[in-house]
Amino acid sequence: MTENSESLNSQAISLASKGEYSEAIACFVSALHIDRDNYLLWYNLGVTYRDAGQMEQARQALLTARNLNANDEDVLDTLALSCYSLGRMEEAFQYSFEALSVNSTNAHIWNNLGVFYFAEDNYEEAAESFEQALSLYPHYVDALVNLRDTYEELGNTVGVEECRNRLRELQFGNGGINA
């Protein structure tokens, strides 16, 4: 059977899902020898490097994916998170803004942007980002927890209590979450 980039991609994803990252990376590299301009192969390679803890390699692969297709919000968001993990905050913000220019209604990207602002002690911008995420997806527990923590940093006791009340309303049947 002749190998093609699609079968190698599928094989690599299967290997990565089992935690066999070195083998998965080798499959992606083989696929890229066949189809070098396939941004999804580069994206999948970047995600696999990330999952393997190889953050700089992840960033490089994701940059290539972004250069091949600057309109994929998942590529941009994953690249932003990789930059954040590497402490490259300026790039993390840049790629988050690029992702939002592609899709300003993605609550996940707004939440990540809020996390970046929070890490920089810019609590006002963090709160605005988390609020935007929640306006798009009111049941987004991570954004609600992040907003509560941000309000605590800002001394907004009314906001903290409102977040706690909303978290209680969203409790799960398995004992809930600690609001």
C-alpha positions as CSV (number, residue, x, y, z in Angstrom):
1,M,0.0,0.0,0.0
2,T,1.3,3.4,-1.0
3,E,1.6,5.9,1.9
4,N,-0.2,9.2,1.5
5,S,-0.4,12.2,3.7
6,E,-4.0,11.5,4.8
7,S,-3.2,7.9,5.9
8,L,-0.1,9.1,7.7
9,N,-2.0,11.9,9.4
10,S,-4.7,9.4,10.6
11,Q,-2.0,7.0,11.8
12,A,-0.2,9.9,13.6
13,I,-3.4,11.1,15.3
14,S,-4.0,7.5,16.5
15,L,-0.5,7.2,17.9
16,A,-0.7,10.6,19.6
17,S,-4.0,9.6,21.2
18,K,-2.2,6.7,22.8
19,G,0.6,8.9,24.1
20,E,3.1,7.5,21.5
21,Y,4.3,11.0,20.6
22,S,7.7,10.1,19.0
23,E,6.0,7.7,16.6
24,A,3.3,10.3,15.9
25,I,5.8,13.0,15.2
26,A,7.7,10.7,12.8
27,C,4.4,10.0,10.9
28,F,3.6,13.7,10.7
29,V,7.1,14.4,9.4
30,S,6.7,11.7,6.8
31,A,3.4,13.2,5.7
32,L,4.9,16.6,5.4
33,H,7.5,15.2,3.1
34,I,4.6,14.3,0.8
35,D,2.4,17.4,1.4
36,R,4.6,20.2,2.7
37,D,2.0,23.0,2.3
38,N,-0.8,21.3,4.2
39,Y,-1.3,23.6,7.1
40,L,-3.4,21.0,9.0
41,L,-0.5,18.6,9.1
42,W,1.7,21.4,10.5
43,Y,-1.1,22.2,13.0
44,N,-1.4,18.5,14.1
45,L,2.4,18.3,14.4
46,G,2.3,21.4,16.6
47,V,-0.4,20.0,18.8
48,T,1.5,16.7,19.2
49,Y,4.8,18.5,20.0
50,R,2.8,20.5,22.6
51,D,1.3,17.3,24.1
52,A,4.8,15.8,24.2
53,G,6.0,18.8,26.2
54,Q,8.2,20.1,23.4
55,M,6.9,23.7,23.4
56,E,9.4,25.4,21.2
57,Q,9.0,22.8,18.5
58,A,5.2,23.2,18.9
59,R,5.5,26.9,18.4
60,Q,7.6,26.5,15.3
61,A,5.2,24.0,13.7
62,L,2.2,26.2,14.6
63,L,3.9,29.2,13.1
64,T,4.3,27.3,9.9
65,A,0.6,26.4,10.0
66,R,-0.3,30.0,10.6
67,N,1.9,31.2,7.7
68,L,0.1,28.7,5.4
69,N,-3.3,29.7,6.7
70,A,-3.7,32.8,8.8
71,N,-7.5,32.4,8.9
72,D,-7.8,29.3,11.1
73,E,-8.8,30.5,14.6
74,D,-7.8,27.1,16.1
75,V,-4.3,27.4,14.7
76,L,-4.0,31.0,16.0
77,D,-5.4,30.2,19.5
78,T,-3.2,27.1,19.9
79,L,-0.2,29.2,18.8
80,A,-1.1,31.9,21.3
81,L,-1.3,29.3,24.1
82,S,2.1,27.9,23.0
83,C,3.6,31.3,23.2
84,Y,2.0,31.9,26.6
85,S,3.5,28.6,27.8
86,L,6.9,29.8,26.7
87,G,6.5,33.2,28.3
88,R,6.4,35.0,25.0
89,M,3.5,37.2,26.1
90,E,3.7,39.8,23.3
91,E,3.3,37.0,20.7
92,A,0.5,35.4,22.8
93,F,-1.5,38.6,22.7
94,Q,-0.7,39.1,19.0
95,Y,-2.0,35.7,18.0
96,S,-5.1,36.0,20.2
97,F,-6.0,39.3,18.6
98,E,-5.5,37.7,15.2
99,A,-7.7,34.8,16.2
100,L,-10.4,37.2,17.4
101,S,-10.2,39.1,14.1
102,V,-11.1,35.8,12.4
103,N,-13.9,35.0,14.9
104,S,-14.8,37.5,17.5
105,T,-17.5,35.2,18.9
106,N,-15.2,32.5,20.1
107,A,-15.6,32.4,23.9
108,H,-12.6,30.2,24.3
109,I,-10.3,32.7,22.7
110,W,-11.7,35.5,24.9
111,N,-11.1,33.4,28.0
112,N,-7.5,32.7,27.0
113,L,-7.0,36.4,26.3
114,G,-8.3,37.1,29.8
115,V,-5.8,34.6,31.3
116,F,-3.0,36.3,29.5
117,Y,-4.1,39.7,30.9
118,F,-4.4,38.2,34.3
119,A,-0.9,36.8,34.1
120,E,0.3,40.4,33.4
121,D,-1.6,41.8,36.4
122,N,-3.9,43.7,34.0
123,Y,-7.0,42.8,35.9
124,E,-9.3,45.4,34.2
125,E,-8.6,44.0,30.7
126,A,-8.8,40.4,32.1
127,A,-12.2,41.1,33.6
128,E,-13.4,42.6,30.3
129,S,-12.2,39.5,28.4
130,F,-13.8,37.1,30.8
131,E,-17.0,39.1,30.7
132,Q,-17.0,38.9,26.9
133,A,-16.5,35.2,27.0
134,L,-19.4,34.8,29.3
135,S,-21.6,37.1,27.2
136,L,-21.0,34.6,24.3
137,Y,-21.4,31.5,26.4
138,P,-23.1,32.1,29.8
139,H,-22.4,28.6,31.1
140,Y,-18.6,28.7,30.5
141,V,-17.5,27.6,34.0
142,D,-13.8,28.3,33.4
143,A,-14.5,31.9,32.4
144,L,-16.8,32.3,35.4
145,V,-14.1,31.0,37.8
146,N,-11.5,33.2,36.1
147,L,-13.8,36.3,36.4
148,R,-14.5,35.6,40.0
149,D,-10.7,35.4,40.7
150,T,-10.2,38.6,38.7
151,Y,-12.9,40.4,40.7
152,E,-11.2,39.3,43.9
153,E,-8.0,40.9,42.7
154,L,-9.9,44.1,41.8
155,G,-11.7,44.1,45.2
156,N,-15.1,43.9,43.5
157,T,-16.9,42.0,46.3
158,V,-20.3,42.4,44.6
159,G,-18.9,40.8,41.4
160,V,-17.3,38.0,43.4
161,E,-20.6,37.2,45.1
162,E,-22.4,37.3,41.8
163,C,-19.9,34.9,40.2
164,R,-20.2,32.6,43.2
165,N,-24.0,32.6,42.9
166,R,-23.8,31.8,39.2
167,L,-21.3,29.0,39.9
168,R,-23.7,27.5,42.4
169,E,-26.5,27.6,39.8
170,L,-24.2,25.7,37.4
171,Q,-23.3,23.0,39.9
172,F,-23.0,19.5,38.5
173,G,-24.8,16.4,39.9
174,N,-21.5,15.0,41.0
175,G,-21.2,17.2,44.1
176,G,-20.8,20.5,42.2
177,I,-17.9,22.8,42.0
178,N,-16.3,24.8,44.8
179,A,-17.7,28.3,44.3
